[in-house]
Amino acid sequence: MTTSQQKVRVWIAASADGYIATSDGDIAWLDAFNARDPAGLQAAFDGFIADVGAIVMGRSSFEKVLTFGAWPYGNRPAFIVTSRPISADAPFVRGTGSDMPEIIARAKQACSGQGPGHVWVDGGGITISGLIDAGLIDELDVLCLPVLLGNGIPLFPPSGRAPVMFTSIESRPGLLGGTWLRLNFKT
């Protein structure tokens, strides 16, 4: 797949009121939903990740993933959006930086020739919003779960940006009692 055919995709769960984590960055609120259908969730994740060649994530998301134990994304290279050096011993990290167009270009290059090779943006909200503002997100897949967190880390932090238009690719009942929304940002 050439870099022009690759998509930059967000694939993420959010509460019905738009939060991806509690104020302290905790995602334990997802556990109750994950327990409903762990096999179905794993199958959905496996189907998605099979088309992923590289991962881009923000610093806080990266640090959260490190608390899971083993790196859950196999040998896929990761690119971390951060302005500070990474101190963790993370051989799967192939690049860091705060220049979002450069990070995306490097991620696309890293997965060229590796099957579908899409780039997955795995959070967080600040990184996702920055990439949207830069016009670098192709598709946004959100599993909107039926819970109100009331506060926390929003999927889309306030930015003062002009309205961002997109087209709906798909909306359907999803796993865990949620609703999948798949949106296209490239019109």
C-alpha positions as CSV (number, residue, x, y, z in Angstrom):
1,M,0.0,0.0,0.0
2,T,1.3,3.4,-0.9
3,T,1.3,6.2,1.6
4,S,-1.4,7.9,-0.5
5,Q,-3.7,4.9,0.1
6,Q,-3.1,4.7,3.8
7,K,-5.6,6.2,6.2
8,V,-5.0,7.9,9.5
9,R,-7.7,6.5,11.7
10,V,-8.9,7.1,15.2
11,W,-10.5,4.1,16.9
12,I,-11.6,4.9,20.4
13,A,-14.4,4.5,23.0
14,A,-16.0,7.5,24.7
15,S,-18.8,8.1,27.1
16,A,-22.1,9.4,25.9
17,D,-21.0,12.8,27.2
18,G,-17.8,12.7,25.3
19,Y,-15.1,11.7,27.8
20,I,-12.4,9.1,27.1
21,A,-11.0,9.0,30.7
22,T,-11.7,10.3,34.1
23,S,-9.9,13.6,35.2
24,D,-6.9,11.6,36.5
25,G,-6.5,9.7,33.2
26,D,-8.1,6.5,34.5
27,I,-10.0,4.3,32.1
28,A,-11.3,1.8,34.6
29,W,-14.8,3.0,33.8
30,L,-14.5,0.8,30.6
31,D,-14.0,-2.4,32.6
32,A,-17.8,-2.8,33.3
33,F,-18.4,-2.6,29.6
34,N,-15.5,-4.9,28.7
35,A,-16.8,-7.5,31.0
36,R,-20.1,-7.7,29.1
37,D,-18.5,-9.3,26.0
38,P,-14.8,-9.7,26.2
39,A,-14.7,-12.2,23.3
40,G,-16.6,-9.8,21.1
41,L,-14.5,-6.9,22.1
42,Q,-11.3,-8.8,21.4
43,A,-12.6,-9.9,18.0
44,A,-13.5,-6.3,17.1
45,F,-10.0,-5.2,18.2
46,D,-8.3,-8.0,16.3
47,G,-10.2,-7.1,13.1
48,F,-9.2,-3.5,13.5
49,I,-5.6,-3.9,14.4
50,A,-5.0,-6.4,11.6
51,D,-5.1,-3.4,9.2
52,V,-2.8,-1.2,11.4
53,G,0.8,-0.8,10.4
54,A,1.8,1.9,12.9
55,I,0.4,3.7,16.0
56,V,0.5,7.4,16.9
57,M,-0.4,8.4,20.4
58,G,0.0,11.3,22.8
59,R,2.3,11.2,25.7
60,S,-0.3,10.6,28.4
61,S,-1.9,7.8,26.3
62,F,1.5,6.2,25.9
63,E,2.2,6.3,29.6
64,K,-1.2,4.8,30.3
65,V,-0.5,1.9,27.9
66,L,2.8,1.2,29.6
67,T,0.8,0.4,32.8
68,F,-0.9,-2.5,31.1
69,G,2.2,-4.6,31.3
70,A,3.3,-6.1,28.0
71,W,3.0,-3.8,24.9
72,P,-0.4,-4.8,23.6
73,Y,0.2,-3.9,19.9
74,G,2.7,-6.5,18.9
75,N,5.7,-5.3,16.8
76,R,3.9,-2.3,15.3
77,P,6.0,0.8,15.6
78,A,4.7,3.6,17.8
79,F,5.2,7.3,17.3
80,I,4.6,9.5,20.4
81,V,3.5,13.1,20.2
82,T,5.4,14.8,22.9
83,S,7.6,17.7,23.5
84,R,9.6,15.9,26.2
85,P,12.0,13.0,25.9
86,I,10.7,9.5,26.7
87,S,12.5,7.9,29.6
88,A,10.9,4.5,29.3
89,D,12.8,1.7,27.7
90,A,10.5,1.1,24.7
91,P,12.1,-0.5,21.7
92,F,8.8,-0.3,19.8
93,V,8.9,3.5,19.9
94,R,10.3,4.6,16.6
95,G,9.9,8.3,16.9
96,T,8.8,11.2,19.1
97,G,8.1,14.8,18.5
98,S,5.5,17.6,18.5
99,D,5.4,18.3,14.8
100,M,2.2,16.4,13.9
101,P,2.6,16.4,10.1
102,E,6.1,15.0,10.5
103,I,5.0,12.3,13.0
104,I,2.2,11.2,10.6
105,A,4.5,11.1,7.6
106,R,7.1,9.1,9.6
107,A,4.3,6.7,10.8
108,K,3.1,6.2,7.2
109,Q,6.6,5.6,6.0
110,A,7.2,3.0,8.7
111,C,4.2,0.9,7.7
112,S,4.6,1.2,3.9
113,G,4.7,-2.2,2.3
114,Q,3.2,-4.0,5.3
115,G,-0.2,-4.9,4.1
116,P,-3.0,-2.4,4.6
117,G,-0.7,-0.3,6.8
118,H,-3.1,2.2,8.2
119,V,-2.0,4.5,10.9
120,W,-4.0,4.3,14.2
121,V,-4.2,7.3,16.4
122,D,-4.7,5.8,19.8
123,G,-5.5,9.0,21.8
124,G,-5.6,11.1,23.6
125,G,-8.0,14.0,23.1
126,I,-5.3,16.7,22.7
127,T,-3.4,14.6,20.1
128,I,-6.6,13.8,18.2
129,S,-7.8,17.4,18.2
130,G,-4.4,18.6,17.0
131,L,-4.4,16.1,14.1
132,I,-8.0,17.1,13.2
133,D,-7.0,20.8,13.2
134,A,-4.0,20.0,11.0
135,G,-6.3,18.1,8.6
136,L,-4.4,14.8,9.2
137,I,-7.3,12.5,10.3
138,D,-9.1,10.6,7.6
139,E,-11.5,8.6,9.7
140,L,-12.8,8.7,13.2
141,D,-14.4,5.5,14.7
142,V,-16.0,6.1,18.1
143,L,-17.7,3.5,20.2
144,C,-20.1,5.8,22.1
145,L,-20.9,3.9,25.4
146,P,-24.1,4.4,27.4
147,V,-22.7,6.1,30.5
148,L,-22.3,9.7,31.6
149,L,-19.0,10.3,33.3
150,G,-19.9,14.0,34.1
151,N,-16.3,15.2,33.8
152,G,-12.9,13.9,32.8
153,I,-10.7,14.0,29.7
154,P,-12.8,14.9,26.7
155,L,-12.4,13.3,23.3
156,F,-12.4,16.8,21.9
157,P,-10.9,19.3,24.3
158,P,-12.2,22.9,23.9
159,S,-10.0,24.5,21.2
160,G,-11.7,27.6,19.9
161,R,-11.6,26.1,16.4
162,A,-14.1,26.8,13.7
163,P,-16.7,24.0,13.2
164,V,-15.2,20.9,11.6
165,M,-17.4,19.3,9.0
166,F,-17.4,15.6,8.3
167,T,-19.5,13.0,6.6
168,S,-21.0,10.0,8.3
169,I,-19.8,6.7,6.8
170,E,-21.7,4.5,9.2
171,S,-23.7,4.5,12.4
172,R,-24.8,1.2,13.9
173,P,-25.4,-0.6,17.2
174,G,-22.1,-1.6,18.5
175,L,-20.5,-3.8,21.1
176,L,-21.1,-3.5,24.8
177,G,-24.5,-1.7,24.4
178,G,-22.8,1.2,22.6
179,T,-23.2,2.8,19.2
180,W,-20.4,2.8,16.6
181,L,-20.0,6.1,14.7
182,R,-17.7,6.1,11.7
183,L,-16.9,9.5,10.3
184,N,-14.9,10.7,7.4
185,F,-13.0,14.0,7.7
186,K,-11.8,14.1,4.1
187,T,-14.6,15.5,2.0
